[in-house]
C-alpha cells in the first residue's frame, strides 16, 4: 500500500512539472508573438517594455525565462500584472481561492450526502413509486442550468420573499470570510451551496443507484445474502463500498474542475469573487500574468485532486493495493 501511494505521488510531481513547462511555452514561447508586449499591455511605454523584458528575463534563453517565471510564481510570488497597475497576481489568486473553496467545499458536502441518500434509498425501494420519483427528481435537477436556477432563487430570496419569515435571514449577495464571522459565512453560502449541488445530486444519485443495482448480480453480494445477512447490511457494508469506486472517480474530477474555475456561473450569480470570476476578468482584460497564475492554480489543483482520488482507490479496491 505504501509503495502504491509513493508511486502515485511521484507521478504527480512529474505531471506538475510537465504542466508548468507546457503552460510556459504556450504563453511565452509562441512563435511570432512578443511576450513582453503581452505582459506590458496595450499602448505600453518603451520604459515599461524595457522593464518587463529585464524583469522577466526575456533577453535570456528560454530555460532561463522558464526558471525566472516559476521563481516569480512559486518562490518570490511577485509576478506582476502591468495591465492592473502593477498589482501582484499571486496574492489576488490567494484572495480568491478561499471564496471558491468555501463555495465548492460546502456544495460538495451537500451533494455527496444527498446523492448517497438518494441512491441507496432508490436501490432499497427499486421498482416502486418512490424509486421512480427519486430518479425523476434527479433528472429534473440535471436539466436545470445553474445560472437559471440561481437567478430564480435570488428572485425569491433577495426580492419577493426576502421580507417574509422564510427568507428574512438571507443576507445580501457577496462573501463573508469564515474567520471574520462564521455564522455570516454560513448564511451567505448556504443557498449557493444548495444551488450548485442540485445538478450533481441528480447525476451522482442516478449513477450510484445504477452501480448498486448492478452489484446485486455479483458473487460476493449473493454470498452475503446466502449467509443470512440483513438486507441493510448487504446494501451498506458490501454493495455501497464497491459502488463508491465510480462515485469517487466522478467526485475527484468534478470537485477539481469546480475549484479550478468551473463554478464561474455560480460565483457570478451570487456575487462571489472567486477564482472563476477572477479568470474571466483576466481574460476580458488580456492580463497574461494573471491568466497564467489562475491556469497554473487550476492545473495544480486538478492534478492533486486526482492524486488524492487514486490514493483513496488504494483503500477502496484491494486490486489497486496489490498493483493489479
Buried (B, 14 or more C-beta within 10 A) or exposed (E): EEEBBEEBEEBBEEBBEEBBEEBBEEBBEEEEEEBBBBBBBEEBEEEBBBBBBEBBBBEEEEEEBBBBBBBBBEEEBEBBBBBBEEBBBBEBBEEBBBBBBBBBBBBBEBBBEBBBBBBBBBBBBBEEEEBEEBBEBBEEBBEBEBBEBBEEBBEBBBEEBBEEEEBEEBBEBEBBEEEEEEEBBBBBBBBBBBBBBBBBBBBBBBBBBBBBBBBBEEEEBEEBBEEEBEEEEBBBEBBBEBBBBBBBBBBBBBBBBBBBBBBBBBBBBBBBBBBBBBBBBBEEBEBBBBBBBBBBBBBBBBBBBBBBBBBBBBEBBEEBBEEE
